[in-house]
Amino acid sequence: MTTLLISHPSSLGHATPPGHPERADRIRAVEEALQEERFALLQRVEAPEGTLAQVELCHPAAYARAIVEAAPQEGLVQVDADTIMSPGTLSAVLHGVGAAVHAVDEVMTRRVANAFSAMRPPGHHAESDKAMGFCFFNNAAIAARHAQAAHGAERVAIVDWDVHHGNGTQEIFWDDASVLYASTHEMPLYPGTGAPSERGQHGTIVNAPLRAGDGTDVFRDAFESAILPRLEAFRPDLVIISAGFDAHWRDPLANINLKEADFAWATQKLMEIADRHAGGRLVSLLEGGYDLEGLSKSAAAHVMALMRG
C-alpha cells in the first residue's frame, strides 16, 4: 500500500494580510518539495469539501453557522486577533475538513497505508466554539471523531508536535477517555496552555513542554519518556499527527531548534506504535510551520518517513 497525499487549490485561496505568517506560500513550498522525483510513488488526490455535519462532530451547530455567516464577499474580516477570513477562506476551511475525513476513510478501510493532508489554514487552536490562532475548525479532532463514528475506532491517539500547544484539541477531548492527546510544545509561548499538570478528566492529556533553546536531545527525550510509553499503554486503533513544523530551528515564531531529521525520527516512532496497535493506521495533518525552507524540508522528511523511505 502507498502513502496518500491530499491537497486542494482552495488552500491557496485563503488570503491573509501582507506579512501574516500563515500565508499561501506555505502550501506552495510544501507542494514544490513533494514534486521531487523521490515522491513519485505518492498517491495524490484532491480533497473533497467537508460538510457541516462533519464539522459538528466537534463544534456546535451555532458556531459552525457563525463561521459560515462570517465569510466575507470581499475584503478581509477579523474573527480573532490573528485569525482572518477572506472570500476564499470558507472553501479552504471546509476542504481542510474534507481532507481530514477523507484521509481517515482511506486509512481505516486500508486503501492506503497512511495519509498526509497538506492543507491550510491549520486547526489545532480551534476550540469547540472559538476560532483562534489562525484556526477555524479543528481538523485533527474532527478526524478522530469521524474515525469513531464512521469506522468504529474505540481509541484514537492525537500526537501534536507543533511548537504551539494545541489548546483546542485539548479542550475538545478534556473529559473524553477514548481519545489520547499528547503534545510537545514550547512554553511559555502562545497560547499559554499545555502544562504537565493539565491531564484531563481521565488522564488522557499528556503535555511535555519544551523550553526556548531546546533541540534534538530534549525533544527526543520528551517523546521517549513522556509520550511514547503513554501511547503504548493506550493501544490506539488510529494515530493522528498534528504535524506542525514550526519547532524547526529556522522558524520565526518560536525558539526550538529541531532539524528535519527530528521530524522524520518522530514520524518513524509513531508509525511503530501504529504498526503494533492500529494495523499501521496513521493520518497526518499539516498544522504550523512559517519559515518556507524549514517547512518544505521538514514536510519532505516527514512524508519520506511515511513512505518508509
CORTATA-V302905 format. One record per residue. N is the residue number from 1. RES is the residue in one small letter. SS is DSSP state (H for helix, E for strand, L for the rest). PSI is psi in whole degrees, 0 to 359 (none if undefined). OMEGA is omega in whole degrees, 0 to 359 (NA if undefined). Layout:
# CORTATA-V302905
N	RES	SS	PSI	OMEGA
N	RES	SS	PSI	OMEGA
This chain:
# CORTATA-V302905
1	m	L	157	186
2	t	L	171	171
3	t	E	136	181
4	l	E	130	173
5	l	E	122	182
6	i	E	129	179
7	s	E	175	177
8	h	L	141	181
9	p	L	339	180
10	s	H	336	178
11	s	H	332	180
12	l	H	344	184
13	g	H	352	176
14	h	L	104	186
15	a	L	142	174
16	t	L	162	184
17	p	L	158	176
18	p	L	135	180
19	g	L	351	179
20	h	L	132	185
21	p	L	331	182
22	e	L	88	191
23	r	L	165	185
24	a	L	332	180
25	d	H	338	177
26	r	H	314	181
27	i	H	320	178
28	r	H	321	180
29	a	H	317	179
30	v	H	315	182
31	e	H	322	178
32	e	H	317	180
33	a	H	322	184
34	l	L	6	172
35	q	L	353	181
36	e	L	155	186
37	e	H	329	182
38	r	H	347	178
39	f	H	17	184
40	a	L	332	184
41	l	L	358	175
42	l	L	137	169
43	q	E	130	186
44	r	E	138	180
45	v	E	150	174
46	e	E	141	181
47	a	L	139	168
48	p	L	163	174
49	e	L	130	177
50	g	L	164	182
51	t	L	161	176
52	l	H	332	175
53	a	H	323	176
54	q	H	318	177
55	v	H	319	185
56	e	L	0	169
57	l	L	334	183
58	c	L	341	185
59	h	L	139	177
60	p	L	147	182
61	a	H	323	181
62	a	H	322	178
63	y	H	316	179
64	a	H	316	179
65	r	H	322	180
66	a	H	321	177
67	i	H	317	178
68	v	H	315	183
69	e	H	339	180
70	a	H	345	183
71	a	L	124	183
72	p	L	155	172
73	q	L	332	177
74	e	L	159	179
75	g	L	194	183
76	l	L	144	177
77	v	E	130	180
78	q	E	120	179
79	v	E	351	179
80	d	E	169	184
81	a	L	325	181
82	d	L	19	182
83	t	E	117	195
84	i	E	139	176
85	m	E	139	173
86	s	L	176	179
87	p	L	335	181
88	g	L	359	187
89	t	H	314	186
90	l	H	319	178
91	s	H	317	179
92	a	H	316	182
93	v	H	315	182
94	l	H	325	175
95	h	H	331	173
96	g	H	318	175
97	v	H	313	180
98	g	H	323	178
99	a	H	317	181
100	a	H	316	180
101	v	H	317	180
102	h	H	320	177
103	a	H	315	179
104	v	H	315	181
105	d	H	313	183
106	e	H	322	181
107	v	H	316	183
108	m	H	332	178
109	t	L	6	174
110	r	L	27	174
111	r	L	336	174
112	v	L	162	180
113	a	L	316	180
114	n	E	175	186
115	a	E	148	176
116	f	E	123	176
117	s	E	112	180
118	a	L	75	186
119	m	L	157	172
120	r	L	159	2
121	p	L	166	177
122	p	L	182	187
123	g	L	345	196
124	h	L	348	174
125	h	L	346	182
126	a	L	116	175
127	e	E	178	186
128	s	L	324	182
129	d	L	33	183
130	k	E	125	172
131	a	L	136	178
132	m	E	162	174
133	g	L	43	180
134	f	L	359	192
135	c	E	145	181
136	f	L	304	177
137	f	L	146	186
138	n	L	96	186
139	n	H	320	181
140	a	H	318	179
141	a	H	318	178
142	i	H	319	178
143	a	H	317	180
144	a	H	313	180
145	r	H	322	179
146	h	H	320	178
147	a	H	323	179
148	q	H	315	186
149	a	H	321	187
150	a	H	337	187
151	h	H	3	175
152	g	L	17	177
153	a	L	129	180
154	e	L	322	182
155	r	L	126	178
156	v	E	134	176
157	a	E	131	174
158	i	E	121	179
159	v	E	125	189
160	d	E	108	178
161	w	L	12	170
162	d	L	147	184
163	v	L	342	175
164	h	L	139	182
165	h	L	138	180
166	g	L	73	182
167	n	H	325	181
168	g	H	314	179
169	t	H	318	178
170	q	H	315	182
171	e	H	318	183
172	i	H	324	185
173	f	L	16	185
174	w	L	319	184
175	d	L	31	183
176	d	L	112	182
177	a	L	348	185
178	s	L	354	179
179	v	E	123	174
180	l	E	126	175
181	y	E	121	181
182	a	E	135	187
183	s	E	135	160
184	t	E	143	184
185	h	E	160	177
186	e	E	135	172
187	m	L	142	353
188	p	L	139	179
189	l	L	161	177
190	y	L	138	3
191	p	L	9	177
192	g	L	354	178
193	t	L	174	173
194	g	L	24	176
195	a	L	152	179
196	p	L	334	180
197	s	L	346	177
198	e	L	99	189
199	r	L	355	181
200	g	L	170	183
201	q	L	337	184
202	h	L	15	180
203	g	L	22	182
204	t	L	15	170
205	i	E	126	183
206	v	E	106	179
207	n	E	129	180
208	a	E	78	185
209	p	E	149	176
210	l	E	162	178
211	r	L	155	178
212	a	L	132	180
213	g	L	344	178
214	d	L	153	181
215	g	E	214	188
216	t	H	307	188
217	d	H	314	183
218	v	H	319	179
219	f	H	312	182
220	r	H	325	177
221	d	H	319	178
222	a	H	319	178
223	f	H	311	188
224	e	H	331	184
225	s	H	325	187
226	a	H	320	191
227	i	H	308	186
228	l	H	319	178
229	p	H	323	179
230	r	H	322	176
231	l	H	317	180
232	e	H	315	181
233	a	H	329	182
234	f	H	330	178
235	r	L	65	185
236	p	L	150	173
237	d	L	345	178
238	l	E	139	174
239	v	E	128	176
240	i	E	133	177
241	i	E	125	165
242	s	E	95	193
243	a	E	82	170
244	g	L	143	182
245	f	L	26	180
246	d	L	4	168
247	a	L	3	175
248	h	E	146	185
249	w	L	337	181
250	r	L	347	191
251	d	L	137	184
252	p	L	348	186
253	l	L	1	184
254	a	L	184	189
255	n	L	33	175
256	i	L	146	191
257	n	E	53	177
258	l	E	158	177
259	k	L	169	182
260	e	H	322	182
261	a	H	333	180
262	d	H	321	178
263	f	H	322	176
264	a	H	317	180
265	w	H	313	181
266	a	H	322	177
267	t	H	313	180
268	q	H	320	179
269	k	H	319	180
270	l	H	327	175
271	m	H	324	178
272	e	H	319	176
273	i	H	314	180
274	a	H	321	179
275	d	H	319	184
276	r	H	326	191
277	h	H	340	189
278	a	L	20	181
279	g	L	26	180
280	g	L	1	186
281	r	L	118	182
282	l	E	134	177
283	v	E	133	179
284	s	E	135	182
285	l	E	128	179
286	l	E	132	172
287	e	L	249	185
288	g	L	189	184
289	g	L	106	195
290	y	L	354	166
291	d	L	122	190
292	l	H	321	179
293	e	H	314	178
294	g	H	319	180
295	l	H	311	185
296	s	H	317	180
297	k	H	323	180
298	s	H	316	178
299	a	H	321	178
300	a	H	318	179
301	a	H	321	179
302	h	H	311	182
303	v	H	324	177
304	m	H	321	177
305	a	H	319	177
306	l	H	325	178
307	m	L	2	183
308	r	L	37	179
309	g	L	none	NA
